[in-house]
């Protein structure tokens, strides 16, 4: 499945679940359409540990609000 399809499937089963999508095809059009969704973070490959930690922390912080 591609990212948008995966996100739709996750939302159908667990609407409130935070989602971190990682893609090697991180074009701006894909990133823009995914970022319109609540509780979604997107990382374009390749990414480093710092970017991954930032994304996870951001998702955890948002969950606590």
PyMOL Python script that loads the backbone (N, CA, C, O; Angstrom):
from pymol import cmd

cmd.read_pdbstr("""\
ATOM      1  N   UNK A   1       0.840  -1.185   0.000  1.00  0.00           N
ATOM      2  CA  UNK A   1       0.000   0.000   0.000  1.00  0.00           C
ATOM      3  C   UNK A   1       0.877   1.237   0.000  1.00  0.00           C
ATOM      4  O   UNK A   1       1.982   1.228   0.541  1.00  0.00           O
ATOM      5  N   UNK A   2       0.386   2.279  -0.598  1.00  0.00           N
ATOM      6  CA  UNK A   2       1.095   3.545  -0.531  1.00  0.00           C
ATOM      7  C   UNK A   2       0.697   4.264   0.770  1.00  0.00           C
ATOM      8  O   UNK A   2      -0.169   3.793   1.508  1.00  0.00           O
ATOM      9  N   UNK A   3       1.329   5.387   1.033  1.00  0.00           N
ATOM     10  CA  UNK A   3       1.099   6.119   2.280  1.00  0.00           C
ATOM     11  C   UNK A   3      -0.342   6.549   2.498  1.00  0.00           C
ATOM     12  O   UNK A   3      -0.892   6.286   3.567  1.00  0.00           O
ATOM     13  N   UNK A   4      -0.977   7.202   1.523  1.00  0.00           N
ATOM     14  CA  UNK A   4      -2.363   7.621   1.721  1.00  0.00           C
ATOM     15  C   UNK A   4      -3.315   6.443   1.955  1.00  0.00           C
ATOM     16  O   UNK A   4      -4.230   6.542   2.773  1.00  0.00           O
ATOM     17  N   UNK A   5      -3.110   5.342   1.250  1.00  0.00           N
ATOM     18  CA  UNK A   5      -3.959   4.168   1.447  1.00  0.00           C
ATOM     19  C   UNK A   5      -3.745   3.573   2.832  1.00  0.00           C
ATOM     20  O   UNK A   5      -4.704   3.196   3.506  1.00  0.00           O
ATOM     21  N   UNK A   6      -2.492   3.489   3.253  1.00  0.00           N
ATOM     22  CA  UNK A   6      -2.185   2.984   4.584  1.00  0.00           C
ATOM     23  C   UNK A   6      -2.835   3.858   5.648  1.00  0.00           C
ATOM     24  O   UNK A   6      -3.418   3.347   6.604  1.00  0.00           O
ATOM     25  N   UNK A   7      -2.736   5.158   5.485  1.00  0.00           N
ATOM     26  CA  UNK A   7      -3.330   6.075   6.450  1.00  0.00           C
ATOM     27  C   UNK A   7      -4.855   5.900   6.510  1.00  0.00           C
ATOM     28  O   UNK A   7      -5.429   5.905   7.599  1.00  0.00           O
ATOM     29  N   UNK A   8      -5.506   5.747   5.371  1.00  0.00           N
ATOM     30  CA  UNK A   8      -6.964   5.524   5.355  1.00  0.00           C
ATOM     31  C   UNK A   8      -7.327   4.238   6.096  1.00  0.00           C
ATOM     32  O   UNK A   8      -8.307   4.206   6.840  1.00  0.00           O
ATOM     33  N   UNK A   9      -6.548   3.187   5.897  1.00  0.00           N
ATOM     34  CA  UNK A   9      -6.812   1.917   6.583  1.00  0.00           C
ATOM     35  C   UNK A   9      -6.625   2.053   8.093  1.00  0.00           C
ATOM     36  O   UNK A   9      -7.429   1.539   8.871  1.00  0.00           O
ATOM     37  N   UNK A  10      -5.580   2.735   8.498  1.00  0.00           N
ATOM     38  CA  UNK A  10      -5.353   2.944   9.935  1.00  0.00           C
ATOM     39  C   UNK A  10      -6.493   3.762  10.523  1.00  0.00           C
ATOM     40  O   UNK A  10      -7.012   3.421  11.587  1.00  0.00           O
ATOM     41  N   UNK A  11      -6.888   4.826   9.854  1.00  0.00           N
ATOM     42  CA  UNK A  11      -7.969   5.686  10.350  1.00  0.00           C
ATOM     43  C   UNK A  11      -9.301   4.929  10.451  1.00  0.00           C
ATOM     44  O   UNK A  11     -10.101   5.195  11.348  1.00  0.00           O
ATOM     45  N   UNK A  12      -9.531   3.996   9.537  1.00  0.00           N
ATOM     46  CA  UNK A  12     -10.769   3.214   9.579  1.00  0.00           C
ATOM     47  C   UNK A  12     -10.809   2.309  10.810  1.00  0.00           C
ATOM     48  O   UNK A  12     -11.877   2.050  11.364  1.00  0.00           O
ATOM     49  N   UNK A  13      -9.648   1.835  11.227  1.00  0.00           N
ATOM     50  CA  UNK A  13      -9.588   0.907  12.359  1.00  0.00           C
ATOM     51  C   UNK A  13      -9.333   1.594  13.698  1.00  0.00           C
ATOM     52  O   UNK A  13      -9.828   1.148  14.734  1.00  0.00           O
ATOM     53  N   UNK A  14      -8.571   2.666  13.676  1.00  0.00           N
ATOM     54  CA  UNK A  14      -8.190   3.362  14.917  1.00  0.00           C
ATOM     55  C   UNK A  14      -8.079   4.857  14.624  1.00  0.00           C
ATOM     56  O   UNK A  14      -6.974   5.362  14.423  1.00  0.00           O
ATOM     57  N   UNK A  15      -9.196   5.566  14.598  1.00  0.00           N
ATOM     58  CA  UNK A  15      -9.208   6.966  14.164  1.00  0.00           C
ATOM     59  C   UNK A  15      -8.318   7.903  14.973  1.00  0.00           C
ATOM     60  O   UNK A  15      -7.836   8.898  14.431  1.00  0.00           O
ATOM     61  N   UNK A  16      -8.089   7.622  16.229  1.00  0.00           N
ATOM     62  CA  UNK A  16      -7.318   8.525  17.082  1.00  0.00           C
ATOM     63  C   UNK A  16      -5.827   8.196  17.142  1.00  0.00           C
ATOM     64  O   UNK A  16      -5.064   8.931  17.767  1.00  0.00           O
ATOM     65  N   UNK A  17      -5.406   7.122  16.514  1.00  0.00           N
ATOM     66  CA  UNK A  17      -4.012   6.685  16.607  1.00  0.00           C
ATOM     67  C   UNK A  17      -3.073   7.638  15.878  1.00  0.00           C
ATOM     68  O   UNK A  17      -3.304   7.962  14.713  1.00  0.00           O
ATOM     69  N   UNK A  18      -2.014   8.092  16.550  1.00  0.00           N
ATOM     70  CA  UNK A  18      -0.995   8.882  15.853  1.00  0.00           C
ATOM     71  C   UNK A  18      -0.278   7.994  14.827  1.00  0.00           C
ATOM     72  O   UNK A  18      -0.081   6.801  15.056  1.00  0.00           O
ATOM     73  N   UNK A  19       0.101   8.585  13.715  1.00  0.00           N
ATOM     74  CA  UNK A  19       0.729   7.823  12.631  1.00  0.00           C
ATOM     75  C   UNK A  19       1.995   8.541  12.187  1.00  0.00           C
ATOM     76  O   UNK A  19       1.993   9.750  11.950  1.00  0.00           O
ATOM     77  N   UNK A  20       3.067   7.782  12.079  1.00  0.00           N
ATOM     78  CA  UNK A  20       4.330   8.295  11.546  1.00  0.00           C
ATOM     79  C   UNK A  20       4.592   7.556  10.245  1.00  0.00           C
ATOM     80  O   UNK A  20       4.862   6.355  10.253  1.00  0.00           O
ATOM     81  N   UNK A  21       4.514   8.266   9.134  1.00  0.00           N
ATOM     82  CA  UNK A  21       4.760   7.679   7.820  1.00  0.00           C
ATOM     83  C   UNK A  21       6.155   8.052   7.355  1.00  0.00           C
ATOM     84  O   UNK A  21       6.592   9.194   7.501  1.00  0.00           O
ATOM     85  N   UNK A  22       6.845   7.073   6.792  1.00  0.00           N
ATOM     86  CA  UNK A  22       8.188   7.275   6.251  1.00  0.00           C
ATOM     87  C   UNK A  22       8.149   6.834   4.793  1.00  0.00           C
ATOM     88  O   UNK A  22       7.614   5.773   4.472  1.00  0.00           O
ATOM     89  N   UNK A  23       8.721   7.657   3.911  1.00  0.00           N
ATOM     90  CA  UNK A  23       8.661   7.323   2.493  1.00  0.00           C
ATOM     91  C   UNK A  23       9.914   7.778   1.769  1.00  0.00           C
ATOM     92  O   UNK A  23      10.497   8.815   2.084  1.00  0.00           O
ATOM     93  N   UNK A  24      10.304   6.996   0.812  1.00  0.00           N
ATOM     94  CA  UNK A  24      11.383   7.378  -0.086  1.00  0.00           C
ATOM     95  C   UNK A  24      10.870   8.244  -1.220  1.00  0.00           C
ATOM     96  O   UNK A  24      11.655   8.779  -2.003  1.00  0.00           O
ATOM     97  N   UNK A  25       9.551   8.385  -1.312  1.00  0.00           N
ATOM     98  CA  UNK A  25       8.924   9.190  -2.348  1.00  0.00           C
ATOM     99  C   UNK A  25       8.248  10.384  -1.698  1.00  0.00           C
ATOM    100  O   UNK A  25       7.040  10.578  -1.833  1.00  0.00           O
ATOM    101  N   UNK A  26       9.035  11.178  -0.994  1.00  0.00           N
ATOM    102  CA  UNK A  26       8.490  12.259  -0.185  1.00  0.00           C
ATOM    103  C   UNK A  26       8.288  13.554  -0.924  1.00  0.00           C
ATOM    104  O   UNK A  26       8.736  14.605  -0.465  1.00  0.00           O
ATOM    105  N   UNK A  27       7.628  13.505  -2.050  1.00  0.00           N
ATOM    106  CA  UNK A  27       7.350  14.731  -2.782  1.00  0.00           C
ATOM    107  C   UNK A  27       6.462  15.663  -1.983  1.00  0.00           C
ATOM    108  O   UNK A  27       5.720  15.230  -1.102  1.00  0.00           O
ATOM    109  N   UNK A  28       6.543  16.929  -2.294  1.00  0.00           N
ATOM    110  CA  UNK A  28       5.757  17.922  -1.562  1.00  0.00           C
ATOM    111  C   UNK A  28       4.259  17.680  -1.694  1.00  0.00           C
ATOM    112  O   UNK A  28       3.511  17.942  -0.752  1.00  0.00           O
ATOM    113  N   UNK A  29       3.807  17.187  -2.839  1.00  0.00           N
ATOM    114  CA  UNK A  29       2.368  16.935  -3.003  1.00  0.00           C
ATOM    115  C   UNK A  29       1.891  15.851  -2.042  1.00  0.00           C
ATOM    116  O   UNK A  29       0.809  15.964  -1.466  1.00  0.00           O
ATOM    117  N   UNK A  30       2.683  14.811  -1.869  1.00  0.00           N
ATOM    118  CA  UNK A  30       2.330  13.738  -0.933  1.00  0.00           C
ATOM    119  C   UNK A  30       2.380  14.246   0.493  1.00  0.00           C
ATOM    120  O   UNK A  30       1.458  14.016   1.276  1.00  0.00           O
ATOM    121  N   UNK A  31       3.441  14.928   0.825  1.00  0.00           N
ATOM    122  CA  UNK A  31       3.605  15.463   2.177  1.00  0.00           C
ATOM    123  C   UNK A  31       2.453  16.412   2.517  1.00  0.00           C
ATOM    124  O   UNK A  31       1.909  16.350   3.619  1.00  0.00           O
ATOM    125  N   UNK A  32       2.079  17.285   1.587  1.00  0.00           N
ATOM    126  CA  UNK A  32       0.996  18.236   1.826  1.00  0.00           C
ATOM    127  C   UNK A  32      -0.330  17.548   2.077  1.00  0.00           C
ATOM    128  O   UNK A  32      -1.066  17.946   2.980  1.00  0.00           O
ATOM    129  N   UNK A  33      -0.651  16.524   1.300  1.00  0.00           N
ATOM    130  CA  UNK A  33      -1.936  15.845   1.474  1.00  0.00           C
ATOM    131  C   UNK A  33      -1.975  15.057   2.775  1.00  0.00           C
ATOM    132  O   UNK A  33      -3.033  14.941   3.393  1.00  0.00           O
ATOM    133  N   UNK A  34      -0.846  14.519   3.195  1.00  0.00           N
ATOM    134  CA  UNK A  34      -0.816  13.761   4.447  1.00  0.00           C
ATOM    135  C   UNK A  34      -0.842  14.671   5.659  1.00  0.00           C
ATOM    136  O   UNK A  34      -1.425  14.328   6.687  1.00  0.00           O
ATOM    137  N   UNK A  35      -0.212  15.829   5.541  1.00  0.00           N
ATOM    138  CA  UNK A  35      -0.133  16.719   6.696  1.00  0.00           C
ATOM    139  C   UNK A  35      -1.460  17.418   6.980  1.00  0.00           C
ATOM    140  O   UNK A  35      -1.611  18.048   8.026  1.00  0.00           O
ATOM    141  N   UNK A  36      -2.410  17.317   6.074  1.00  0.00           N
ATOM    142  CA  UNK A  36      -3.749  17.847   6.344  1.00  0.00           C
ATOM    143  C   UNK A  36      -4.480  16.980   7.361  1.00  0.00           C
ATOM    144  O   UNK A  36      -5.478  17.401   7.945  1.00  0.00           O
ATOM    145  N   UNK A  37      -3.985  15.784   7.565  1.00  0.00           N
ATOM    146  CA  UNK A  37      -4.613  14.853   8.493  1.00  0.00           C
ATOM    147  C   UNK A  37      -4.151  15.139   9.924  1.00  0.00           C
ATOM    148  O   UNK A  37      -2.980  15.453  10.140  1.00  0.00           O
ATOM    149  N   UNK A  38      -5.045  15.034  10.893  1.00  0.00           N
ATOM    150  CA  UNK A  38      -4.623  15.209  12.283  1.00  0.00           C
ATOM    151  C   UNK A  38      -3.784  14.028  12.756  1.00  0.00           C
ATOM    152  O   UNK A  38      -3.982  12.898  12.308  1.00  0.00           O
ATOM    153  N   UNK A  39      -2.858  14.289  13.652  1.00  0.00           N
ATOM    154  CA  UNK A  39      -2.022  13.266  14.283  1.00  0.00           C
ATOM    155  C   UNK A  39      -1.177  12.474  13.291  1.00  0.00           C
ATOM    156  O   UNK A  39      -0.990  11.268  13.448  1.00  0.00           O
ATOM    157  N   UNK A  40      -0.665  13.163  12.267  1.00  0.00           N
ATOM    158  CA  UNK A  40       0.195  12.513  11.277  1.00  0.00           C
ATOM    159  C   UNK A  40       1.520  13.256  11.198  1.00  0.00           C
ATOM    160  O   UNK A  40       1.553  14.480  11.073  1.00  0.00           O
ATOM    161  N   UNK A  41       2.599  12.510  11.272  1.00  0.00           N
ATOM    162  CA  UNK A  41       3.934  13.037  11.019  1.00  0.00           C
ATOM    163  C   UNK A  41       4.475  12.305   9.796  1.00  0.00           C
ATOM    164  O   UNK A  41       4.147  11.144   9.550  1.00  0.00           O
ATOM    165  N   UNK A  42       5.304  13.003   9.040  1.00  0.00           N
ATOM    166  CA  UNK A  42       5.864  12.433   7.824  1.00  0.00           C
ATOM    167  C   UNK A  42       7.367  12.638   7.818  1.00  0.00           C
ATOM    168  O   UNK A  42       7.855  13.736   8.087  1.00  0.00           O
ATOM    169  N   UNK A  43       8.095  11.581   7.510  1.00  0.00           N
ATOM    170  CA  UNK A  43       9.544  11.674   7.346  1.00  0.00           C
ATOM    171  C   UNK A  43       9.904  11.176   5.948  1.00  0.00           C
ATOM    172  O   UNK A  43       9.474  10.103   5.525  1.00  0.00           O
ATOM    173  N   UNK A  44      10.692  11.970   5.248  1.00  0.00           N
ATOM    174  CA  UNK A  44      11.186  11.554   3.935  1.00  0.00           C
ATOM    175  C   UNK A  44      12.531  10.856   4.126  1.00  0.00           C
ATOM    176  O   UNK A  44      13.401  11.350   4.843  1.00  0.00           O
ATOM    177  N   UNK A  45      12.689   9.707   3.479  1.00  0.00           N
ATOM    178  CA  UNK A  45      13.957   8.986   3.538  1.00  0.00           C
ATOM    179  C   UNK A  45      14.961   9.670   2.625  1.00  0.00           C
ATOM    180  O   UNK A  45      14.560  10.223   1.601  1.00  0.00           O
ATOM    181  N   UNK A  46      16.197   9.657   2.937  1.00  0.00           N
ATOM    182  CA  UNK A  46      16.773   9.154   4.185  1.00  0.00           C
ATOM    183  C   UNK A  46      16.603  10.190   5.300  1.00  0.00           C
ATOM    184  O   UNK A  46      16.615  11.396   5.051  1.00  0.00           O
ATOM    185  N   UNK A  47      16.450   9.711   6.502  1.00  0.00           N
ATOM    186  CA  UNK A  47      16.369  10.586   7.662  1.00  0.00           C
ATOM    187  C   UNK A  47      17.269  10.019   8.738  1.00  0.00           C
ATOM    188  O   UNK A  47      17.583   8.829   8.746  1.00  0.00           O
ATOM    189  N   UNK A  48      17.673  10.877   9.634  1.00  0.00           N
ATOM    190  CA  UNK A  48      18.583  10.465  10.697  1.00  0.00           C
ATOM    191  C   UNK A  48      17.854  10.280  12.015  1.00  0.00           C
ATOM    192  O   UNK A  48      16.645  10.485  12.124  1.00  0.00           O
ATOM    193  N   UNK A  49      18.626   9.890  12.999  1.00  0.00           N
ATOM    194  CA  UNK A  49      18.078   9.654  14.335  1.00  0.00           C
ATOM    195  C   UNK A  49      17.458  10.914  14.920  1.00  0.00           C
ATOM    196  O   UNK A  49      16.434  10.845  15.601  1.00  0.00           O
ATOM    197  N   UNK A  50      18.071  12.061  14.659  1.00  0.00           N
ATOM    198  CA  UNK A  50      17.544  13.322  15.199  1.00  0.00           C
ATOM    199  C   UNK A  50      16.151  13.602  14.663  1.00  0.00           C
ATOM    200  O   UNK A  50      15.257  13.976  15.423  1.00  0.00           O
ATOM    201  N   UNK A  51      15.956  13.426  13.361  1.00  0.00           N
ATOM    202  CA  UNK A  51      14.641  13.663  12.765  1.00  0.00           C
ATOM    203  C   UNK A  51      13.600  12.671  13.293  1.00  0.00           C
ATOM    204  O   UNK A  51      12.458  13.045  13.559  1.00  0.00           O
ATOM    205  N   UNK A  52      14.002  11.412  13.441  1.00  0.00           N
ATOM    206  CA  UNK A  52      13.089  10.406  13.963  1.00  0.00           C
ATOM    207  C   UNK A  52      12.688  10.725  15.402  1.00  0.00           C
ATOM    208  O   UNK A  52      11.509  10.653  15.750  1.00  0.00           O
ATOM    209  N   UNK A  53      13.654  11.072  16.228  1.00  0.00           N
ATOM    210  CA  UNK A  53      13.342  11.422  17.616  1.00  0.00           C
ATOM    211  C   UNK A  53      12.441  12.638  17.694  1.00  0.00           C
ATOM    212  O   UNK A  53      11.524  12.671  18.514  1.00  0.00           O
ATOM    213  N   UNK A  54      12.683  13.648  16.851  1.00  0.00           N
ATOM    214  CA  UNK A  54      11.835  14.835  16.839  1.00  0.00           C
ATOM    215  C   UNK A  54      10.397  14.464  16.496  1.00  0.00           C
ATOM    216  O   UNK A  54       9.462  14.934  17.145  1.00  0.00           O
ATOM    217  N   UNK A  55      10.214  13.627  15.483  1.00  0.00           N
ATOM    218  CA  UNK A  55       8.875  13.236  15.050  1.00  0.00           C
ATOM    219  C   UNK A  55       8.145  12.467  16.153  1.00  0.00           C
ATOM    220  O   UNK A  55       6.971  12.724  16.420  1.00  0.00           O
ATOM    221  N   UNK A  56       8.834  11.538  16.783  1.00  0.00           N
ATOM    222  CA  UNK A  56       8.213  10.750  17.852  1.00  0.00           C
ATOM    223  C   UNK A  56       7.880  11.640  19.047  1.00  0.00           C
ATOM    224  O   UNK A  56       6.786  11.545  19.603  1.00  0.00           O
ATOM    225  N   UNK A  57       8.807  12.497  19.441  1.00  0.00           N
ATOM    226  CA  UNK A  57       8.533  13.421  20.559  1.00  0.00           C
ATOM    227  C   UNK A  57       7.356  14.328  20.249  1.00  0.00           C
ATOM    228  O   UNK A  57       6.505  14.566  21.106  1.00  0.00           O
ATOM    229  N   UNK A  58       7.307  14.827  19.038  1.00  0.00           N
ATOM    230  CA  UNK A  58       6.223  15.702  18.627  1.00  0.00           C
ATOM    231  C   UNK A  58       4.878  14.985  18.740  1.00  0.00           C
ATOM    232  O   UNK A  58       3.898  15.563  19.210  1.00  0.00           O
ATOM    233  N   UNK A  59       4.837  13.739  18.310  1.00  0.00           N
ATOM    234  CA  UNK A  59       3.604  12.964  18.387  1.00  0.00           C
ATOM    235  C   UNK A  59       3.216  12.686  19.838  1.00  0.00           C
ATOM    236  O   UNK A  59       2.038  12.759  20.189  1.00  0.00           O
ATOM    237  N   UNK A  60       4.183  12.372  20.667  1.00  0.00           N
ATOM    238  CA  UNK A  60       3.897  12.111  22.089  1.00  0.00           C
ATOM    239  C   UNK A  60       3.438  13.378  22.790  1.00  0.00           C
ATOM    240  O   UNK A  60       2.511  13.339  23.599  1.00  0.00           O
ATOM    241  N   UNK A  61       4.074  14.493  22.489  1.00  0.00           N
ATOM    242  CA  UNK A  61       3.658  15.768  23.083  1.00  0.00           C
ATOM    243  C   UNK A  61       2.227  16.123  22.690  1.00  0.00           C
ATOM    244  O   UNK A  61       1.448  16.585  23.524  1.00  0.00           O
ATOM    245  N   UNK A  62       1.884  15.909  21.434  1.00  0.00           N
ATOM    246  CA  UNK A  62       0.542  16.224  20.958  1.00  0.00           C
ATOM    247  C   UNK A  62      -0.495  15.316  21.628  1.00  0.00           C
ATOM    248  O   UNK A  62      -1.620  15.741  21.889  1.00  0.00           O
ATOM    249  N   UNK A  63      -0.119  14.091  21.899  1.00  0.00           N
ATOM    250  CA  UNK A  63      -1.021  13.148  22.562  1.00  0.00           C
ATOM    251  C   UNK A  63      -1.338  13.596  23.971  1.00  0.00           C
ATOM    252  O   UNK A  63      -2.450  13.391  24.458  1.00  0.00           O
ATOM    253  N   UNK A  64      -0.364  14.210  24.629  1.00  0.00           N
ATOM    254  CA  UNK A  64      -0.532  14.645  26.020  1.00  0.00           C
ATOM    255  C   UNK A  64      -1.333  15.924  26.157  1.00  0.00           C
ATOM    256  O   UNK A  64      -1.715  16.290  27.268  1.00  0.00           O
ATOM    257  N   UNK A  65      -1.594  16.605  25.069  1.00  0.00           N
ATOM    258  CA  UNK A  65      -2.352  17.876  25.142  1.00  0.00           C
ATOM    259  C   UNK A  65      -3.817  17.637  25.205  1.00  0.00           C
ATOM    260  O   UNK A  65      -4.595  18.589  25.269  1.00  0.00           O
TER     261      UNK A  65
END
""", "prot")
cmd.dss("prot")
cmd.show_as("cartoon", "prot")
cmd.util.cbc("prot")
cmd.orient("prot")
